[in-house]
Amino acid sequence: MTDAPATPAAAAAPAPPIVTSEVRGRVGIVTLNHVAHRNALSAALVNGLIDAIAGFEKQKLMAVVLRAAPGMSVWSAGHDIKELPRGDADPLGYSDPLERVLRAIRHYPGAVIAMVHGTVWGGAFDLVASCDMIIADETSGFAITPVNLGLPYNTTGLLHFVDRLPMNLVREMFFTAAPVKAEDAARWGIVNHLVPSADLETFTLALADGITKKAPLALAVIKEQLRIISDDRPIAAQTFERIQDMRRVVYESKDYEEGINAFFAKRKPVFKGE
């Protein structure tokens, strides 16, 4: 008696895409959907985000909403630490995925609105701060955390915060890495509107839809003027070189290695200033 042929094992269900996009009316919506990794800004996720934004630009959409998948308590955990370069390489160079997506958002010829439910960490704070507006609910919180890793944040990123927020708040956020709670974020102007969680999506999409009814050429040129005014400030060559040299000392330091190693070991780092 022969055995019946084995039934092929059911194929594993494909993993859901880590970034999804859709268009509602004339509003583009990008959803960060890498739930298992708390939307860490890996190269794969960032490339998906950049592709979605480029697709919306081809469709000439005047308003884009950037959000996390519904139900996530962490909007994004920030830069994927596993992908930070080591071995004396600049961790936030011009071609880093985070830097590329920040430029894509800032150069988009329409309004990019961050809709925030949950906490925003590290480089993801730079991401939402690079959007034109932030709409958040009571679950939101914002923390910029390079000092927890011994990572020298780049000048471009610092300027994103200096352009948006009071200098004393920028110092406190960067020096302490402590999260700014939703109510304080509203008080300091980090967010444009703080709305109840139940109303967050409706409010944000209504705001975005209203923008789509405005003059597209005027909006695009005003946004570009604002970007130029913010970005194209002169820095003397010798000053820039000094800054880069200061940053190099940090990312080649033992403290930077300790910060990364401690993160993966899930322990507190012991920094020695060397």
C-alpha positions, 0 to 999 in steps of 0.5 A: 500500500502506497502512501498518499502524496503529501499535501504541499504546505500552505504558502506563508502569507506575504508580509504586509507592505511596510509603507502604503499609499492611497489617494482620497479625493485630491489628498495623498495619504502615506502610511508607515506600516512596519508595526513589528519594528515600530516604524523604525526609519530603515532604508527600506521604509524610507525608500518606500516613503520617498517613492510614495511622495514622488508618486503624489508629485507626479499626480500633482497632489497639493496636500499629502498626509503622513501617518502611522498605521492605526493603533500604533502607540509609537508613531516611529522609533526613529532612525534604524540603529542597526543601519547607522554606519560605524567604523569612523563613518559619519552616521548622518551624511548627506546620502543617509536615508533619513537625510534623503527623505527630509529633503523629499518632504521639504522640496515637495511642491505642496503641503505635507502634513504629519498626523501624529498618534503616538510617540515620535522618537529621534530622527522621526522627530526631525521627519515630522518637524520637516513637514509643513504642519503637525496635527497631533492628539493627546497620545503624542510625544516628541523626543530627540535622542542623539545624546542617548547614543553619543551621536553628533547630530548634523548641522542641517538637522539642528537648523530644522529645529532652530527654524521652528522652535525657541532656542531654549527649548531646542537646547532642552530637548537635545541636552536631555532627550526627554519626551515633550508631552502633547500639551507642552508640544502644543504650548511650545508650537511644536504642533499646529493643532492638538485635537482629541484622538477620536477627531484626529483623522477627520480634522487632518483630512479636512485641513488637507482637503481645504488646502487642495482648493487653493491656488497650486502655483501660489502655494508651491512657490510660497513653500519654496520661498520659505524653504530657501529662506530657512535653508540657504543661510550662509556659513563661512567655509572655515566655520563649516569645516570646524563643525565637521571636524568637531562632529568627526571627533564624536563619531570616531569616539569610544562614547559613540561605540558605547552608545550603540553597544548599550542600545543593542544590549538594552542597558544604560550606556556609560559615557566617559567623554573619550 
